[in-house]
Amino acid sequence: MPLRVRSCRICVSALIVAIISLTLSSAFAQSGSATPGSKPWMNAKLSPDERASLVLKEMTLDEKISLLHGTGMRGLGPMSPLSVRSNGGAGYVVGVPRLGIPDIQMSDAAYGVRSSGENGRYSTALPSDVAAAASWDLDAAYEYGALIGRELRAQGYNMSLGGGVNLTREPRNGRTFEYLGEDPVLAGSLVAQVMKGLQAQHVIGDIKHYALNDQESGRNAVNVNIDERSMRESDLLPFQIALRQTNIAAVMCSYNRLNGDYACENKHLLTDIVKKDWNFKGFVLSDWGGTHSTVKASAAGLDHEEPAEIFYGPSMKNAVEAGQVPIAEIDDHVHRILRSMFACGVVDDPLERSVVDVVGGLEVAQKIAEQSIVLLKNSQSLLPLDAGKIASIAVIGPHADVGMISGGGSAQVDPPGGNAIMPPGQGRTKWQDQVWFPTSPLKTIKAKVAHATVQYDPGTDASSAAAAAKSADVAIVFAYQWESEGMDLDNLSLPGNQDDLIAKVAAANPHTVVVLETGGPVTMPWADQVGGILEAWYAGSGGADAVANLLFGDVNPSAKLPITFPKSVDDLPHRNVVKPPKKATTEGEPDGWKRIAAGLPAFQITYDEGLEVGYKWYDAKEKSVLFPFGYGLSYTSYNYSNLTVTPGKNVRVSFTVTNTGGQAGAEIAEVYAALPQNAGEPPKRLVGWSKLKLNPGESKDVTIEIDPLYLSIFNVEKNAWQLISGDYAFLVGPSSQTLPLKESVGLK
Ligand code: NOJ
């Protein structure tokens, strides 16, 4: 059945919401978007820098300063009277109407537009960011960003707060779902495409949280200790790659301290690295309440304070007038903001609200989910299920009858019609809610097997679920783990009785398939007992259709893990998430702000595993894992052959992939490099990949050019990347632990 018909319930309710809210918002006026006649900077033929310089010359000090801060956010400190013109998003910056510089309306938008609910409007929830990373698909990443960009503009926003690209050093981080996994090259390349797609819609993009905000516990108080080389080669590298590949307008600095200084007043991070070494032309804005000073932050390179004007409003003006902040510094901050506005098209293309394309959004969300869901286990080809042969299915698991879970915090997208597990009419979702999208696996499974009996059991009582499983041909258990900003996970186990539930169901029926709805890795003590495992992540608005299509073989799985699934938390670099001392606890809204402003006693995390992030840790420590980085199965099979490696400015790695099975599929072929011994690196690193569509029996030759940066190490003494002379081994295959092809070459 076509998607348009299947999704009609959601579409109709969402369209109604969107149309009503568009009508309600007709009074919305885009302050500052009026065309200022024939101002020279409105000449779009000039470069963004030229245009910014022309505007800057006309601006008063007050106008300059008004661009350097937000106007307040409810529950997070003082509100400016001007905030009434805010569109309801996380940030609102007053423009300069007399010069034709529009307001900046910012909304969180990690996997969809966050601030829709407050305005009663509709947004598509895409699969979570880590899910999209599992597609390893640059085109899908572009579409991901483009969809968010279109929906932001439709809802009256011209700046996105998405682009989370912190590397997963700590998989218990409550925001793992918002990031792009544990590899810098994969994460950086993907976020670059998300931003390209987003900014092409005339929306200012940002990447965050710069840097090393790798856990939520005590994020405002923690001081992260890490050595320069490790951070440059790991945590900062995705930012560097993204900024090199796309002209991203903004970087959001993070809450934590890094090697002593808060990230948002850390000169080394903001000026030495981003602005000088990486030649970043855009602006740095603080995370919400992450600014801690005026003079120090400004000199360190922070361009803009959010959400209010504690340090960058009147205090900044006083500091300028007292000669503590040079006007050239202010001009640089303002220039960066203006040039970003011109570069992203928000000046030339003023905001105009429109109705969100609900059906188009669902199609994109479902398509990306289908490319994101990883098949982790498929014993005796239990999957795909044969709809024609199955007589009975037991669908088991909390809320699998009504919806699929999503990730919480500022990334949260409001579902149309409200949280699927709450009574109708409950209004906007709250920060602490576990929000389930109304995408029902039970319904989509039923729709696949019109002639079979489908029984549902919520799994609350494992024995009753086991009895339901026993009487069915196949049992499908939907298990979940919820993540949110502002918290970390205590461990990697499925919460509640879910491990026991799965074990009991699997004991009752060997044809048990587990579908995981998790933000990141979980442990699976029952993995050997079940026939199939699908990692569906937080699958978004089109999740249930995507899952059903994979279960029944309408779509052949192609996704691969962007993150290692360890066997146990004992195998992680740190036994526990380091928690702040009680008195420094700051998390949670709304009183967090007061305590942030008051200053907090620092506590320490030391990332002494250094370069060994994710699979590099398990490789170096020779620890076996449950499912490795880069791993994922398909309903067909592939063979790798004919590796040749040609040295040169860009090393060329060529090989052949053949579809040796009976179904068309897409294979992500991965290339890793082992650096010379004297480089002092973990055993191998990802340096490239290619996603190949192959029909049964078809072969394709691939050549991947390796960016020299990806083969280099960071030389701290020289403050430069360096390619070490010596023997490099190139390894090619379907996952980080299955690399059938290997060739070594000497590089100078
Ligand atoms: C704090 C979060 O860390 C950040 O990601 C978000 O964009 C802001 N709040 C605004 O909601």
Boltz pocket constraint, residues with backbone or C-beta under 6 A from the ligand:
constraints:
  - pocket:
      binder: B
      contacts: [[A, 90], [A, 108], [A, 161], [A, 208], [A, 209], [A, 287], [A, 288], [A, 410]]
      max_distance: 6.0
